[in-house]
Amino acid sequence: MVWTVQRGDGRRVGAIVEAMKKLGAPADGRIFLNGRPAELSESVDPGDRVELYPRRDGTTAPEEVRVLAQRDGIVLAFKPAGLPTETTRLGEDSLVSALLSHFKGGKLHAASRLDAMVSGVVTCTLGRDAARRIEAHREEGKIERVYLAIAKGRLMGEGEWDAPLARVTDRAGRHRSVPEAHGAKDARTRYRVVATTDEATLLELRPVTGRMHQLRAHAAHAGHPLYGDRRYGGPTSLIAGDGSVLAADRIALHAWRVALPHLRAEAPAGATLAGWWRALGGRLDDHPAFNAG
């Protein structure tokens, strides 16, 4: 169940959850606030989005999670939007917990992370040797990451966004990356326009550095926030060609490809993002991620 906070609904996540339960939401569920795992004590503001999902049985891996490639303890796995990369203090399911079930235990760790409402390829390691290899590849610049994004407005050509980013926390306890603020660190994102419509731009993004929310913050700073990215000013709905309104209920960002020495994987962008791009006037043959099986 999804609840958009209105004035008078309450000032804490807990109050919203209680209201949702009265309407039939699961009594013991996984809670998200604006796309990230949340706690009952956190503050909410009008316009915030609270989501409550049934708690999954942690003994089996969710059907959507799958291993895409594996070699010498390095695992490239697909994470669907809505699932955290790692288990938080609330104990909800995550990509890591699903993979632990798949591999029947072991010391598995996420070597890269995607925000909960972002989909795509995540790099994980089984054991310390694999973790050391990943760190060496990272230091040597041998890891290629390519993301697909749908951004508001029309952008042309290709280039690099290099606004330094600082991690800040707002009064509701939400983390954000703010460009060129006090304590900002070097951040660089390469972008390439794949296709445009009257309303939107389809982008390939390649992070050079790895700051929190880097791609989302850079796109917003450039004046082209991503669809569904409420935290950074992205559109929360879109109008299809037939006049129908579609809710942008996830972030239009997908980790399409990860390539390491001797290991590579690509993941299809899925029906939701493909449907949004078509609704915005794009074509499915604009990018291979929309047609991958």
N, C-alpha and C positions, 0 to 999 in steps of 0.2 A: 504494500500500500504506500502511496505517495501523498504527502501533505505539504501544500505551500502555505507558509505561515502568514496569517493576517493579524492586524492589530486586535488585541484582546484575546488571542489564542493562548497566551502564556509566554513566559520569558525564558523558559528552560526546555531543553529537549525532552525531559521527563514529562512535562505537562502535555506536550504534543503527542508523545507516545501513548499516554493514558487516554487522550481523546481518540486516537486511532484505534486503540483496543476496544473502545465502546462501540466502534463501527465494524468490529469483526476482525481486526488485524491480529496476527499471531501473538499470543501472550509472551512467548519466549523467542524473540526474533533478533535478527542482526540489524543494527541501527546505523544509518548513514545520514550525515548532514552535509548538504551541498556536494555529494559525491565522495565523501571520505568517511571512514568509520568514526562514530561519535559516541560520547558518553552521556548519560542522563543528566548530569549536572551542567552541561555546557549551555551557554546562552544562545538565544536565537533572536533574530530580527525579522520584521515583516519582509516577505519576499524570499526568505530562506526556504530551502527544500529539505524536508525530513522524509526519509524512506525507511520502511520497516519490512524486512523480508523474513520468511520462515528460516529457522536454523536448520542447516543441512545435517544429515547423518555423516559425521566425520570419519566413519569407517570405510567409506568408498569415495573414490575420486569423482567429482562432478563430470558429467559427460562432456562438457565443453572443454575441459582442460585436457590437453594431449601433448605428448612428446613429439616434437617435430624432427629432431636430430640428436644424436648422442655419440660421443667418442671420448675415450680415455677420461671418464669422469666429468666431462663437460656436457651439460644438457641444455638444449634449446627447446623451450616449451611455449605453448600458446596459452595466454591468459585472456579470458573474456572480460569485457567491460562489466563492472559491478562487483568484481571479486578482488579483494586486496592481494597484493603480491605476497605479503607476510602476515602471519597471524598477529593480531594486536592484543592488548590487555583484556579485551572483551571475549577473546577466545573464539571468534567466529572463524569459519572456514577461510582458507586462503589458497593461492596457487601452491605455496610451499607445502601446506598440509595435504593437499590433494596429491602432490607428487610423492610425498612421503608414503602415502597409502599405495601409490602405484609401485614404488620401489620397495615396499614393505620394510620401511625403516631406513636407517643409515643417517649419516651426517650430511644432510642436504641443505645448502644455503643459496639464497638469491644473490647473484653477483651483479645484477642490474635490477632496477625497480621501475614499475609503471604505476601511475596514480590509479586509484581504484576504478574510476570511470573511464579509463583508457584501455584499449585492447592491444594485443599483439604479442610479439616474440620477446621472451624474457630469458636471460642467461642464468643458469644455475650450476652449482658445482657439487660434486659428490667427493668429499674428502679434501684434505689440505693440499695435496699435490695439484689437483685441478684448480683450486683457488689461487695457488701461487702462479700457475700458468696464465690464468686470466689476468692477474695483476701485472704480469710481465707483458702480456699482449697490450694491455691498456697503456702502460708506460711507454711502450714502443710505437703507439699509434696504429696498432694492427687490428683494431676492432672497428668494423664499419657498421653503422646503424643508420637506417633509412626509415623515416616516418612519413606517413601520408596524413594530410590535414585538410580540412575544409574551413576556409577563413572567410570572414565577412568582407564584402567589397571586392574591387578589382585591383589586383597587383600584377605588375608586368616584369618579365625577365628573370634574372637571378642575381644573387648577391650574398652578402653576409650581414647579419645583425650582430652588433658587438657592444650593445649597451651593458655596462657592468650591472650586476644584480646583487641586492642585499636581501637577506631573509628577515622578515618582520612578522610580528604576531599582532592581530587586531584585538579589539576589546572583547570579542567573542571567543578568543583563543584559537582563531584560524590562522594558519601560516600562509604567507604570500611572499613572492619575490618582487621587490620593488626596484625599478631601474634607477641607477645613478643616485642611490640614497647613501646615507652614512654607513660605512662598513662594506660597501659594495665590492664584489670581487669580479675579476675578469670572466666574461661569459661571451661565447661566440656560437652562433648558429648559422649554418649555410642554408639558403633556401633556393628553390627552383620552381618557377611557375609551370605547372603541367597543363592546365586548362583554365579557362574563365567562363563565367556566364554573366548575365546582367547583375546578379546579386552576390556572387561568390567567386572564390578562387580555390582551385585544387592545387595543393603544394606538396612537394617533397622537401622534407626538412632533415638536415644532417647536423646533429649536435657535435661541436668540436670540444666543448667543455661539458661538464655534467652538473650544473647548478639545479637546485630544486625548482620545479615548474618552469625550467628554462625556456622550452619551446613555446609554452603558453604565454609566459610573460613577455617574451620577445615579440611574438605576433601581435599581442595587444599594444605594446609600446610602439610598434610600427603602424598602428591604426587599423589593424586587421585581426581582431580577436577571433578565436575559433568558435564555431557554432557549438552551443551547449555548455560553454565555459562561463558559467554565471560569475565565478569569482573574479575573472579578468574582463568582464564586460561583454562577453559573447552573447549572440542572440539565443533566446531560450525557445524560440519557435521559428518555423519557416512556412511559407505559403507555397503550396504546390501549384502547378500549372492549371489545375481544375478549380482552384480557389480554396481547396481544403487546407486546413491549418494542421501542421504536424508539430508535436512537441519535441524539442531538442533536449531529450532527457538523458543524454550522456555527452561526453566531450568528443568532438569530431577530430580525434587524434588516434592514430593506429600505428604501432611499431611493425612496419611491413617486413623489413629484412634485417637480419643480423648475420654478419659474415666475419668469421675468425679464420686464422690459418688452419686449413684442413677441415673446416666445419662451417656449414652455412644453412640457413633456413629462411623461408618466406612464409607468411601467413595471409590468407585472404582477408580482406577488410570486413566482410560480412554483409548481411542483408540490410542492416540498419543504415550504415554509412552509404552503401550503394543506393539505397532508396532515397536518402536525403539528397545525394548528388543529382540523381535523376529528377527529383522534385524541384531542384533549383535550376534545372535546365541543362544539366550536363549529360554526358553519355557514358555508358558503362565501358566502352572501349577507350575512354580517355586514359585509363591506367590499368595495367595488368592485375593489380590487387583486387579489382572489382570482378574479374572474370576467372580468378584462380579457383580451383576446385578444392 
